[in-house]
Amino acid sequence: MTKQNFKDNPGYARFTARASFVPSARAHKYKVGEIVTLARSVSVTRPKAAQSELPAARFEITRLLPEQEKSFHYRLKDAVTGQERVAAEDSIVETTS
């Protein structure tokens, strides 16, 4: 049995083209299911009926989104109204409760 050079394999060029993509070494800071709030600089508007129920807007992370403009993004769901929004990682603050 002869030893074959791996560069002689026809799939080598295709493999190396995919291998040249290196994903970010960073990871998401928050996990799906965590309850977070948004930084004060982010405006959260709610209907009047929902404003009295909870003083600070609390959101559940429902999905991890890819990195855009050097910041990871998350899909968030308002715990009171059920409305969803997307927020960058730097605009999210961990809840203290």
N, C-alpha and C positions, 0 to 999 in steps of 0.2 A: 504494500500500500504506500503510495507516494504522498508526501506532505504537500498540500495545495496552499499556495499563497492566497491569503484572504482578499488581496486586491484583484486577483484573477476572477473572483466571483462576480457575475453580471449584476447582482443586486447591491454590490458594494457602493456604487455611486449614489444610488437612491437612498441607501441607509445613511451615508455620510451627510447627504443634504438635509435629512431630517435631524440628524444628530447635532448639526451645527446650531440649532435653536436651543438656547439655554434659558429655562424659565427663571424667574426671579427667585433669589434665595430667601426673600422675605416671606412671611406668612401673615394671614389675617390675624388681627389682634383679638377680635371677638368671635364667638361661636354662634351657630344657629340655636335659637331658643333663649339667648340671653336677653334680659330686659335692660335697656339703656335709655338715656335722655340725650337730647341734642344740646349743643353749646348755645349759650345765650345769644350769640350772633346770628343764629338761624331762627327765622321767624316761623312759628307754628300757629296757624289759624284754625280755630275750632268753632263749631256752631255754639250759640249761647247756652243751650241746654247741656252741652258736654263740658263747658268751661268750669262750671261749679263742681263737677264730680271729682276732678283731679287738678290740683294746682299746677303741677309740672307735667308736661307731656312725656309720657313713658311709652317706649316703643319696644316691640319684640323683633329681634332679628330673624327674618324668615328665609333669607338666602344670601350666600356669599357671592359677590360679583367680582369680575376680574379687575386688575389694576388698570387705572386710567389716569393719565397726567400725574404719575408718580404717587398715587394714593389709591388704596383699595376702596371699593365701594360695597355697600350693603343695601339689601331691600329690607325696609322696616315697615311694621304694621302698628298703627296707633292702638294702644291697649283699650282705649275707651270707644273711639268711633269706628275702628276697623279699617280706616283709610290707610293706604299704602303709599310709600314714597321711597326714593333712593337717596342715600346720603354718603358722603365721603367719610373715610375713617377719621380724619382730623376734625370733623364736625360732631363726632359722637363722644359722649361723656358717660363713664360707667355710673350706674346708680349706686347709692350708698346704703340701700336697704337690703 
